[in-house]
């Protein structure tokens, strides 16, 4: 039987998305007005940029709102946007409740109430983050291969109790077995590259 936990939510997430869309669309509408008498191809290009940028903002906003942590029969799954990461219980060495702060993003992406990728955390070191906040109470999931995953469930203590109960039904896999379970790094890098490219397009448009 599956059990779903929601992350700690910021009530202003959707408002932030709307504000950012307004900030982007105001200069775009101005360009439309100034270029309305110009070549049609110019208006088409602006329309494509409009759709891409607004689509990116909306997708990241809803990815934050729809993020969830799912405990399943054999593994723990993080769902964020169109992506997910599965962590078999056998690959987990320890689960702990910790109060920390994400200090520096080393590799990944950040958005209001959505943070994922490799970060440096206070008193913890480098961690893989799938969170809706930057500081506060987190769950740290230590894997057999030395990696640490950080998530931000709305009720950390309840989540910790539940995942430890599920994990107790499994043994602990060895390092070679864990590497087979791990999500391919190429897939993770491709996701980050796609988001980074979208941000470059966004910044280029603003400039």
CORRATA-V907019 format. One record per pair of residues at least 12 apart in sequence whose ideal C-beta (glycine too) atoms are under 10 Angstrom apart, sorted by the first residue. I is the first residue (numbers start at 0). GAP is how many residues later the second one is. Records with the same first field share a line. If there is no record, write none. Layout:
# CORRATA-V907019
I: GAP, GAP
This chain:
# CORRATA-V907019
0: 70, 71, 72
1: 68, 69, 70, 71, 75
2: 66, 67, 68, 69, 155, 156, 159, 160, 163
3: 64, 65, 66, 67, 68, 73, 75
4: 63, 64, 65, 66, 71, 134, 146, 148, 149, 150, 151, 153, 154, 157, 158
5: 59, 60, 61, 62, 63, 126, 146, 147, 148, 149, 153
6: 57, 58, 59, 60, 61, 62, 71, 73, 106, 107, 123, 124, 125, 126, 144, 145, 146, 147, 152
7: 105, 123, 124, 125, 128, 129, 130, 143, 144, 145, 146, 147, 148
8: 55, 56, 58, 104, 123, 124, 143, 145
9: 54, 55, 102, 103, 104, 122, 123
10: 102
11: 100, 101
12: 47, 48, 49, 51, 52, 98, 99, 100, 101, 119
13: 44, 47, 48, 50, 51, 98, 99
14: 46, 97
15: 41, 45, 48, 95, 96, 97
16: 37, 40, 41, 42, 43, 44, 45, 47, 48, 94, 95, 96
17: 39, 40, 43
18: 38, 93
19: 33, 34, 36, 37, 38, 40, 41, 91, 92, 182
20: 32, 33, 36, 37, 40
22: 34, 183
23: 25, 26, 29, 30, 32, 33, 178, 181, 182
24: 25, 28, 29, 32
26: 178, 179
27: 18, 19, 21, 22, 25, 26, 177
28: 17, 21
30: 12, 14, 15, 18, 19, 174
31: 14, 15, 18
45: 159
48: 152, 153, 155, 156
49: 155
51: 146, 149, 150, 153
52: 145, 148, 149, 152, 153
54: 143
55: 55, 138, 139, 142, 143, 145, 146
56: 54, 141, 145
58: 22, 23, 52, 136, 139
59: 20, 21, 49, 50, 51, 52, 53, 54, 135, 138, 139
60: 50, 51, 52, 53
61: 19, 52
62: 16, 17, 18, 19, 20, 48, 50, 51, 53
63: 16, 17, 47, 48, 49, 50, 51, 52, 67, 68
64: 48, 49, 67
65: 13, 14, 15, 16
66: 12, 13, 14, 46, 47, 49, 63, 64, 65, 84, 85
67: 12, 16, 85
68: 61, 70, 82, 83, 84, 85, 90, 93, 94
69: 14, 16
70: 18, 88, 91, 92, 94, 95, 96
71: 14, 16, 17, 94
72: 16, 93, 96
73: 12, 14, 15, 16, 92, 95, 96
74: 12, 13, 14, 15, 16, 17, 91, 95, 106
75: 12, 13, 15, 16, 19, 65, 73, 75, 83, 86, 87, 90, 91
77: 38, 50, 52, 53, 63, 71, 73
78: 51
79: 34, 36, 50, 51, 52, 111
80: 33, 35, 110, 114
81: 109
82: 33, 47, 100, 104, 105, 108
83: 46, 99
84: 31, 43, 45, 64, 97, 98, 102, 103
85: 95, 96, 97
86: 54, 56, 60, 62, 76, 91, 94, 95, 96
87: 55, 79, 82, 85, 89, 90, 92, 93, 94
88: 74, 75, 77, 78, 79, 80, 81, 82, 83, 84
89: 54, 77, 79, 80, 81, 82, 83, 84, 87, 88, 91
90: 50, 52, 53, 54, 56, 76, 79, 81, 82, 83, 84, 86, 87, 88, 89, 90, 91
91: 49, 50, 51, 52, 57, 71, 72, 74, 75, 78, 80, 81, 86
92: 48, 49, 50, 51, 52, 53, 55, 74, 79, 80, 85
93: 46, 47, 48, 49, 50, 54, 70, 73, 78
94: 44, 45, 46, 47, 54, 64, 65, 66, 67, 68, 69, 71, 72
95: 42, 43, 44, 45, 46, 52, 60, 64, 68
96: 40, 41, 42, 43, 56, 59, 60, 62, 63, 64
97: 23, 24, 25, 26, 39, 40, 41, 42, 50, 52, 58
98: 23, 24, 36, 37, 38, 39, 57
99: 21, 22, 23, 24, 27, 34, 35, 36, 37, 38, 40, 50
100: 18, 19, 20, 21, 22, 23, 32, 33, 34, 35, 37
101: 13, 17, 18, 19, 20, 22, 25, 27, 29, 31, 32, 33, 34, 36, 48, 50
102: 16, 17, 18, 19, 20, 21, 31, 32
103: 14, 15, 16, 17, 18, 22
104: 12, 13, 14, 15, 24, 29
105: 12, 13, 14, 20, 21
106: 12, 19, 21, 81, 82, 85, 89
107: 20, 21, 22, 80, 83, 84, 87, 88
108: 82, 83, 85, 86, 87, 89, 90
109: 19, 21, 24, 85
110: 21, 84, 88
111: 20
112: 18, 19, 20, 21, 39
113: 16, 17, 18, 19
114: 14, 15, 16, 17, 18, 19, 35, 37
115: 12, 13, 14, 15, 16, 72, 75, 76, 79
116: 12, 13, 71, 74, 75, 78
117: 29, 70, 74
118: 12, 15, 31
120: 13, 14, 17, 19, 27, 29
121: 13
123: 14, 16, 24, 26
124: 23
125: 20, 21, 22
126: 13, 14, 15, 20, 21, 22, 23
127: 13, 15, 19, 20, 21, 22, 23, 55, 60
128: 19, 20, 21, 22, 23
129: 19, 20, 21, 22
130: 18, 19, 20, 21, 22
131: 19, 20, 21, 22
132: 19
133: 18
134: 17
135: 16, 20
136: 15, 16, 17, 18, 19, 20
137: 12, 13, 14, 15, 18
138: 12, 13, 14, 17, 18, 20, 21, 24
139: 16, 20
140: 19, 22, 26
142: 30, 32, 35, 38, 39
143: 28, 29, 30, 31, 32, 33, 34, 35, 37
144: 28, 29, 30, 31, 32, 33, 34, 36, 37
145: 29, 32
146: 31, 35
150: 12
